[in-house]
Structure formats: C-alpha cells, structure tokens
C-alpha cells in the first residue's frame, strides 16, 4: 500500500472525468503541477502522458471517475501523485493490462505497463465491490550526469542459447554522479518469451535507476506481470562512501574477486513478476582492488579465478568475453558482467 504521509505544495486538483474534454484538462493540469514541483521537462511530458492515459481509461473503460493530482513534499523529496478512482467493472486481467502496448476500446495504446515504467511508484488497488483505485508517483530527480571520471570499467559478454536468434538474457549499466548501477537479468525459458520478460525488467530499471534497489525490484515485478517473469541481480556502487548495495531475486550468481575477507552476496530465490518475493538487499565495503562478477545460470558455476591467470591485468570486456567462451553452456542463454578498477 502506498504510504499516506504527504504534504501538498500547490493545491491538489481533483478532476471529474466523464468525457474526452476532461482528458485534455487532466493532461494540462498534470503538466502544470509537475512543472510547479520542479520535475524536469522530459519527465513533465511523461507525467502529462500518464495523466492523459489514465483519464482516457476512466472514460472508455469505467464510464467515468475521479482523477486526483497531489503535489508531494516528503523531505527531502518532492514530487507529484496521480490517483484515479472509478466504479467500473475493474480490470479482468491485470497481468495482461500491465503489458506495454495493451489497450482496448481505442485508447492511446500505451497501457498500464508504460504508466508503471514512466512513474517512479505504481499500485493498482482493487476495490471491495466495483472498480479500481490506481496510485502512482513521480519524484523530482536530484541527480545529474557525472562530471568525474568513473573509477571502474564494466565489461559484458552475452549470447543466446545455441540455435536461437533472440537472447533471453539482458543487462543494465548506468553511471551518474558518484554512482554506478549494474545488473544481469535472465528471462524464464528461451527465445522471444524470455527476451520480452528481460526487456520489460531492463526498461523499468533503466528508467528508474536512481531509486532504492527494493523499489527497482518491485517496479520491475509489476512491469513483468504480462510476461513469463525473470530473475535479476542488481549492484549499486557508491564511490564516495566506497561501498556496494546488492540485491537479487532468482539464480543470478555473484562473486567478488580479490578480497581477503569474503564478501557474501546473498542470492534470494524467486521470480520477478510472478509473486515476486522481497529482494534480499545487503551493503558491503568495496575496495579498488576488488572485481565483481555477475553471471546468469547459462554460465557454469564450476570455476575459480585462479583458473584464468592469463586474464589478470586485462580489461573488463576481455575478461567477460574469455570467461563466457570458457564457461557458457550450449543449452541456455549466457551472460557475464564484470566490474573492475579501470585499466586506463
């Protein structure tokens, strides 16, 4: 349930949406309030699109309803909350409705999956008798592109299962001021269904990379509800504090190389998008001499770093490629991601 601790900035606006004219009003008011709370111009466009889609859904699928726009202040964050409440028949298949591009009755066609991806928080709350209650939020981003050289390099090697064109594995790499986020994602199965699941998770994470890891897993779980689901591991590096935050759901394995005291990156079993369990989140100290290895289950787990003496001093990309060549299983998609001190 979305927390109710909110402090309005400009006054909240309630719009009773019954006809298409109110859809245009919702779009206009949402943009104005997003600008007022300091949301960046591109995100203001996205907020306006979300308000338009939700209001359009009220007209086309529920016979009308209420749309509430509430500026938020929850120190140190500010943002905008959009709520819709209707008395319609509800959503017969929430999983399908969460798929990007799903639409009925001639609506915009973006679907609730895209609403989830564009907003930072999203929740569908079934009502006791009829209709649904949707709550979503967009926060002002306090991050900007990094102007410092990143102290690490990231290398990725990936390939689909032999005989398949589409890869069910995917990955995330994002750098911003003093931070780096990396992740490996494995869609269940192989081929196009697995590919669609991993892409859904990756799109959400890339659009919300600066949220806390637990929020990234929750949002990716919603994004994957119309798919087979996936497994995922994410690692966020804070270079100022010299630590790493690690989270996982599923069987993406993780090892830290070069440490005298083992860094125990716990992997929590489960599936993102199918009754997703809470990710196991842990924090650990990070040293410049360490190297992180993330890899999907298409890579053999029977290896030691000592097996690859020829890779010492190589770039992250060379290490990932050579390890994948040596360890990838022919019966599965396979991905290795390396994070190490830059070799430049």
N, C-alpha and C positions, 0 to 999 in steps of 0.2 A: 504494500500500500504506500502511495506517495505521502510523504510527511506533510503536515498541515501548517508547519511553522513558516509563515510568510509575512513580510512587511511590505505593503504596497508602496510604490513610489508615485508615479502619476496615478490618477484614479483608475480603478478597474472598470472595464467596459463589458456590459452584457448585451448581446445581440440576439434577438429572437429571429430565428432563421426559418422562414416559411416559403420564400420564393427566391428566384435567381438574383433579384436585386439585392437581397441581403448578403448573398455570396460575395458580390463585389464590395459591399460595405465591410464585410469581415476581412477581406484581403487588405483593404485600405487602412483600417484601424490597426490591424496586426502590424503592418509595416511602420505606422506612426509610433506605436508603443515600443516596438523593437528598437527603432532609432532613438527614442527618448531614454531608454535604459542603457544605451551605449553599445548595442550589438553592431558588429561590423557590417558594412554594406552588403557583402555577398550573403552573409547569414540572414540579413534582413529580407533579402529576396526569398531565401528558403523558408523563413517564418511565414511570409506572405503566402507562399505556395501551400504550405501546410494548412494555414487557416482557410484558404480557398477550397482545398480538397475536403477538409472536414466539414465545412459548411455545405459544400455541394452534396456530400454524403447525407447530411441531415435532410436536404430537400428530396433527393432521389430515392433514398432507401428507408427513411423513417417518417416521412410525412411532415418533417419539420422538427425543430427542437431548439435548444439554447446553446449558444457559444459564449463562453466567458473568457476574457483576456485579462490576466492579472500580472502587472509588473511586480517583480520579486526583489526583496533585499534580505538575504540570509548571510550576514557578514562572514567571510569577506567577499561573498559572491552576489552579483545582481543578475537578473535575467527576466524572462517572460514565460508565464504559464498559460497554456491554452487548454480549456476544458470544453467538452461537448456532452450534453445530456439529452437523451431522446426517449420517446415512449413507443418506438417501433418494435419490430419483431426480433431485434437482435441480429447477431451475425451467426448464421448457421454453421459456418466452417471457419473458425478463427485462423487455423493454420493456413488455409488457402488465402484468406484475406491478407495475411502477412507477407505474401509473396509479391515481390516487386512486379508491377505491371498488371496485377489482378484488378479487374474492375467489372462492374455490371451496370446496366441501365444507362450506358453512355456517359459515365462520369469521366473525370480527367484522365483516369487510367494510371495514375501513379501508385495507387494502392497504399494500404496502411504500412506495408513493409518500407516504403520510401519515407513515409511520415516518421517511422521509427529511426531510420537511418539519418534523416536530416535533423532530428531533435536529439538533445542530449539525454532526456529521460522520456519514457513512454510506458503507459499502462492502460490496459483495457479492463474495466471493472464491470462484470455482468450485474445487472440489477435484479432484484428479487422476482419481479413479475415480468415486465416487458422492457425492452430497450437496453442500451448500454451506456456506460459513463467512461469517456476517454479522457485521460490526463497526460499532457506532455509538456516538457520544459526545454527552453534554450537558454544557456548561460553565456554571459559575456566572457570571451576568452581573454585571458591576461598574458598569453604567450605570443612571441614574435619569432621570426626565423633567427637562428643563431648567427652571431657575427664572430664567434670564436671558432678556431679550428677544432673539429671533433677529435678527441684523443684516441679514438678507436677506429678500426675499419671493420666492415661487415662483408662477409662473403657468403654467397648462396649457390648451391648446386641442386638442381631438381630435374626429375624426368618422370613421365607417366609409366604405368605398367607396360611391359613389352607387348607390342601388338595393339596398343591403344593410342589414339591421337590426342585425347584430352587428358589433362593431368588433374587428378582429384586432390592433389596437394597444392598448397599456396603458402605465402609468407607475407610478413609485414616488416618494413623498416622505415622508421620515422625519426628524424633529428630535429630538435628545436632547442631553445636557449638552455644550455646546461644539461640536456636530457637526450636519451636515445631510447626508443621503444622498438623491440624486435619480437617476432613471433613466428611460429610454424603452425599451420592449420592443415588438417587431414580430413577431407570429406569421406563419409562412410561409403564403402564399396569402391567402384572404379568407374571410369568413363564419365559421361555427361552428368548423371545424377550426383556423383561425388564432386565433380567440378562446380556445379551450381551451388552446392552446400558450402564449399570452401570459399567461393567468391562472395557469397552472401555475408559470411562472417568477416572476411577481409575488408569488404566495403564498409561495414559498420565500424570496425576498428580504425581504419584509416580516416574515417570522417570524425571520429571522436577520440583520437589518440591521446589527448591530454586529460581525459577523465581517469579517475582511480581504476585500478585493474578490476576490482569486483564489479564496477559499473560497466566496464567493457564486456565482461563475460555475460552479464545479464542482458545487455543490449544485443550482443551477438546471438544469444539464445533466442530472443524474440525474432531477430532477423532470419534465423534458420528454421523457424517453425513450419514453413511451407516446403522444406527440403528434407532429405534423409538425416540431416544433422551432421556434426563433425566433432573432432577432438581438437584441442588447441592449447598451446602453451605460450605465454607472453612474459617478457622480461623487460622491465623499465630500469634504465641506468640513470642515476643522479651523480653527475661528475663532480659537483661541488662538495657533496657530502661523502663521496666515494662509497656508495652502496648501491645495491640492486634490489628491486622488488620483483618477486617471481610468483606467477600464478599459473595453474593448469587445471584443465578438465579433460581427462582421457589419457591415452597412451603415447603422447609425445614425450620422448625421453630427453633428459638434460644432464649434462656433466660440466663440471668446472675443472679445467686442467691447470696445473702449475701452482696449486695451493698445498702447503704443508699440512694444514688442518682442513679436513674435508668440508666442503660447502654442501649441505644436504638440501637439494632442491626437490621437495616432495611432490610427487605426481599423484593427483586425485583422479580416480577412475570415474567415468561417466561420459555423457554425450551432450554436447552443446546443441540445444534446440529440441531435445526430447527429454522432458522432465529434468532439465539441467540442474545438477547439484550446485551448491555454492562452491566456487573455485577455492582451492587452498592457496592462500596468499601468505608469503613469508618475506622477511627482509634479511639481507646479509651484507656484510662488509665486502667491498670489492677493491682489489689491488691491481695496479697496472700490469703486473706480470701474469695475471690470470687470463684464461681463454675459456669462453663459453661455447659449448657445442649443443645445439638443439637438433633433434632428428626424429623423423616420423618412423612408424613401425615397418616401413618398407626398407629400412636400413638395419642390418644385422646388429644386435646388441653385444655380440661377442668380439669385443676389441679393446685394446689398451693403447694409450697414446704412445707407449714405448714401441708399439708395432710399426710406427711411422717415423723413424728417425730422420728420414730424408725430407720431411716436411718442416722441421724446425727452422725457423727464420723465414719461411715462405709467407706469401701474402694470404689473407683470409680466403680470397677466392681460389687460389691454388690449393689450399688445404681442403676446402669444401669439395672441389672437383675431384681431387685424388682420392679422398676418403669415400666419396659417393661411388667412384669407379670400383673401388675395392670391396665395398660393403653392401651395395644395393642389391636387393632381392629381385629376381626377374618376375616374381608373381605379384608385385604390388607397386603402387606409386612410391617414389622415394625422394626425400628431401633432407639436406643437411644445411644448417645455418651456423656460421662461425662468427664470433665477436672476439677480437683480439686487439692489442695495442697496435697502433698504426706502424707499418714498416717503413714509412717515408722518413 
